Amino acid sequence: MKLLIEKIDDNFKDLNVDGLILSLKDLSIQSIKYYSLEEIKSIREKYPNLEIFIKINKNIFNKDIEVLKESLLELDKLNINGIFFYDLALLQLKKELNLKLDLVWDQTHMVNNYKTCNYYNELGVKYALLSKEITLNEIKTIIEKSTITSMVEIVSVPSIAFSKRKLLTNYYKSINKDPKDNIEVIEKVSNNKYIVTEDNNGTSFYDANIVNGTSIIKDLYDINTPYIIMREYKIPKFNELVNDTKKYIDDKCIDNNYVDKYKVLGDNTNFFYKETIYRVKKNEK
């Protein structure tokens, strides 16, 4: 099992990981740190032994196509391990441009069953970032029955939604106040807290509670999960967590002290043990 990380800066020194996730500037969303092609090239040269994955996970518009083509051709020269994609334009361009780049299916809530994973694998997609809304048992089923290489996000402040509209700017403008960013809101029905941020790409919504999947790692190791992912945003002492996690994996996940140590991150295991059940609401007369 390999460990990938996404950091809020480009300080990767002294980190024991298998690979990095870097967001390409102007062609990705919902990241704290974005990288130009030149910066990605520099990181690739500086860390030749690490696997490098690039996020190109925004909706692609006509105006983006030429820049996207040029970027993919440049990335194809850099021995990049994979491209996280949301828009199906990436699938088409990989064929048209005859790229050797591998792709990571990253369509958030839709990556939730082994049959669709197999379909994308038949289309030439090597990896899939599994939905954050599925259970550990469902993850196990996908890994057992799918031909695709699965990735599971285990520690993060997970994204909930994204809009290309400038919702914070528009809201504060409507009430004649200066716009604010990185605010916390409470949803009235569930009373859940969410973080709302805005940048040039649009508005992002995150769960304010850290998802702590450190106690799940052994289960994922036992079912031969190929990759796990940790994202630094809002995670305290992230570098220490990363190094401890890699050692835990390398030692075959038998150190119970590791799990106890990271209970400090909270007990939110998201949907790993929580099934999503849909019920039809009866009309009340």
C-alpha positions in Angstrom: 0.0 0.0 0.0 1.4 3.4 -1.1 0.9 6.8 0.6 0.2 9.9 -1.4 0.0 13.4 0.1 -1.3 16.8 -0.9 0.4 19.6 1.0 -0.4 23.3 1.5 3.2 24.2 0.5 6.1 22.8 -1.5 8.3 21.7 1.4 8.6 18.0 0.9 12.0 17.6 2.5 12.4 14.9 5.1 8.9 13.5 4.3 8.8 9.7 3.9 6.1 9.2 1.3 5.6 7.3 -1.9 4.2 10.2 -3.9 2.8 13.7 -4.2 -0.4 15.2 -5.6 0.1 18.6 -7.2 -2.6 20.9 -8.5 -2.0 22.5 -11.9 -2.6 26.2 -11.9 -5.7 27.4 -13.8 -6.8 23.8 -14.6 -7.7 22.5 -11.1 -10.0 23.4 -8.2 -10.3 22.9 -4.5 -6.7 23.1 -3.6 -4.8 25.4 -1.3 -1.6 25.3 -3.3 -1.4 25.5 -7.2 1.7 24.9 -9.3 2.8 26.1 -12.7 4.2 23.7 -15.2 7.7 25.0 -14.5 7.3 24.4 -10.8 6.0 20.9 -11.5 9.0 20.2 -13.7 11.3 21.4 -10.9 9.7 19.2 -8.3 9.8 16.2 -10.7 13.6 16.8 -11.1 14.2 17.3 -7.4 12.3 14.2 -6.3 12.9 11.7 -9.1 12.1 8.7 -6.9 8.6 9.9 -5.9 5.4 9.2 -7.8 3.9 12.5 -9.0 0.2 12.9 -9.7 -1.3 16.1 -11.1 -4.8 17.4 -10.5 -6.7 18.7 -13.5 -10.1 18.4 -11.9 -12.1 21.4 -13.1 -14.8 21.5 -15.7 -13.2 22.2 -19.0 -14.6 25.0 -21.2 -13.9 25.7 -24.9 -11.5 28.5 -23.9 -9.5 26.0 -21.8 -8.9 23.4 -24.6 -5.8 24.8 -26.2 -4.1 25.5 -22.8 -5.1 22.1 -21.6 -3.6 20.4 -24.8 -0.3 22.3 -24.3 -0.2 21.4 -20.6 -0.8 17.7 -21.2 1.9 17.6 -23.9 4.4 19.2 -21.5 3.4 16.9 -18.6 3.7 13.9 -20.9 7.4 14.6 -21.1 7.9 14.7 -17.3 7.4 11.0 -16.4 4.2 12.0 -14.5 2.5 8.9 -12.9 -1.1 10.1 -13.4 -3.6 12.9 -13.9 -6.6 13.3 -11.7 -9.5 14.3 -14.0 -13.1 15.3 -13.6 -14.0 16.4 -17.1 -14.2 13.7 -19.8 -12.3 15.9 -22.2 -9.2 14.4 -20.6 -10.1 11.0 -21.8 -10.6 12.2 -25.4 -7.4 14.3 -25.4 -5.3 11.4 -24.1 -6.4 9.5 -27.3 -6.2 12.4 -29.7 -2.7 13.4 -28.5 -1.5 9.8 -28.1 -0.3 10.5 -24.6 1.4 7.9 -22.4 0.1 9.7 -19.2 -2.1 7.5 -17.0 -5.4 8.9 -15.8 -7.1 8.9 -12.4 -11.0 9.0 -12.5 -11.8 11.7 -9.9 -15.5 12.4 -10.3 -16.2 12.7 -6.5 -19.6 11.2 -5.6 -19.8 9.1 -8.8 -16.9 6.8 -8.1 -18.9 4.3 -6.0 -19.1 0.9 -7.7 -16.9 -1.7 -9.3 -18.8 -2.0 -12.6 -18.4 1.6 -13.5 -14.7 1.4 -12.4 -14.3 -1.5 -14.8 -15.9 0.4 -17.6 -13.5 3.3 -17.1 -10.6 0.9 -16.9 -11.7 -0.5 -20.3 -11.6 3.0 -21.7 -7.9 3.3 -20.7 -8.2 4.8 -17.2 -5.7 3.2 -14.8 -6.7 4.6 -11.4 -9.8 5.7 -9.5 -10.2 7.9 -6.5 -13.1 6.3 -4.7 -16.0 8.3 -3.4 -15.8 9.6 0.1 -19.4 8.6 0.6 -19.0 4.8 0.5 -18.4 2.4 3.3 -15.3 0.2 4.0 -17.2 -2.9 2.8 -18.1 -1.1 -0.4 -14.4 -0.2 -0.9 -13.5 -3.8 -0.3 -15.9 -4.9 -3.0 -14.5 -2.5 -5.5 -11.0 -3.5 -4.8 -11.8 -7.2 -5.1 -14.0 -7.0 -8.2 -12.6 -4.1 -10.2 -9.7 -4.1 -12.6 -8.9 -0.5 -11.8 -6.2 0.6 -9.3 -8.1 2.2 -6.4 -7.1 5.2 -4.2 -8.8 6.0 -0.9 -8.7 9.4 0.9 -8.3 8.7 4.6 -7.3 11.9 6.4 -8.6 15.3 5.2 -11.1 18.0 5.6 -13.3 16.6 2.7 -14.8 18.7 0.0 -18.6 18.7 0.0 -19.5 20.8 -3.0 -18.1 23.3 -5.5 -19.6 26.2 -7.6 -17.9 28.2 -10.3 -19.9 31.2 -9.1 -18.4 33.7 -6.6 -20.9 33.0 -3.9 -19.2 34.8 -1.1 -18.5 37.9 -3.2 -22.1 37.9 -4.4 -23.5 37.4 -0.9 -21.5 40.2 0.8 -22.2 42.5 -2.1 -26.0 41.9 -1.7 -25.8 43.1 2.0 -23.4 45.9 1.2 -20.5 44.5 3.2 -16.8 43.8 2.3 -16.4 40.2 1.1 -14.9 37.7 3.5 -13.1 34.4 2.7 -12.6 31.2 4.5 -15.7 31.5 6.7 -17.5 28.9 8.8 -21.2 28.4 8.4 -23.7 26.2 10.1 -26.4 24.3 8.1 -29.7 24.9 9.9 -31.3 21.5 9.4 -28.4 19.2 10.4 -26.5 21.7 12.5 -23.3 20.6 10.7 -20.4 23.1 10.4 -18.9 23.8 7.0 -15.9 25.9 5.7 -16.6 28.1 2.7 -13.7 29.5 0.6 -13.5 31.4 -2.6 -10.8 31.9 -5.2 -10.6 32.7 -8.9 -12.1 29.3 -9.8 -15.2 29.7 -7.7 -16.5 28.7 -4.3 -15.6 25.5 -2.3 -17.5 23.9 0.6 -15.7 21.7 3.0 -16.8 19.7 6.1 -15.4 21.5 9.1 -14.7 18.2 10.8 -11.4 16.3 10.1 -12.0 12.9 8.7 -9.7 10.7 10.7 -9.2 7.4 8.9 -6.0 6.4 10.7 -7.9 3.5 12.5 -9.0 2.3 9.1 -5.6 1.9 7.6 -5.0 -1.6 8.8 -8.3 -2.7 7.3 -7.3 -1.1 4.0 -3.9 -2.7 4.2 -5.5 -6.1 4.8 -7.7 -5.9 1.7 -4.7 -4.8 -0.4 -5.7 -1.2 -1.1 -3.1 0.1 -3.6 -3.0 3.8 -2.5 -4.2 5.9 0.4 -4.2 9.7 0.4 -3.7 12.4 3.1 -4.4 16.1 2.5 -2.8 18.7 4.8 -5.5 21.4 4.8 -6.5 22.1 8.5 -4.6 18.9 9.7 -2.3 19.7 12.6 1.3 18.4 12.7 0.8 17.0 9.2 4.5 16.1 8.5 4.7 14.0 11.7 1.5 12.3 10.9 2.8 11.4 7.4 6.0 10.0 8.6 4.4 8.0 11.3 1.8 6.7 8.8 4.5 5.5 6.4 6.3 3.7 9.1 3.1 2.1 10.3 2.4 0.9 6.8 6.0 -0.4 6.3 5.7 -2.3 9.6 2.6 -4.0 8.3 0.2 -2.0 10.4 0.8 -3.9 13.7 1.7 -0.9 15.9 -1.4 -0.2 18.0 0.3 2.9 19.5 -0.1 4.6 16.1 -3.9 4.4 16.2 -4.0 5.6 19.8 -1.7 8.5 19.1 -3.9 9.9 16.3 -7.1 9.7 18.2 -6.3 13.4 18.8 -7.6 14.1 15.3 -11.1 13.1 16.4 -13.4 10.2 15.9 -15.0 11.2 12.6 -14.6 8.3 10.3 -17.0 9.8 7.8 -18.9 7.1 5.8 -16.4 4.2 6.4 -18.9 2.6 8.8 -22.0 4.6 7.8 -24.3 3.4 5.0 -26.2 5.9 2.9 -29.8 4.9 3.0 -32.4 6.5 0.8 -36.1 6.4 1.9 -39.2 7.5 0.1 -41.0 10.1 2.1 -44.7 9.5 2.4 -47.0 12.3 1.6 -48.8 13.4 4.7 -52.5 14.2 4.3 
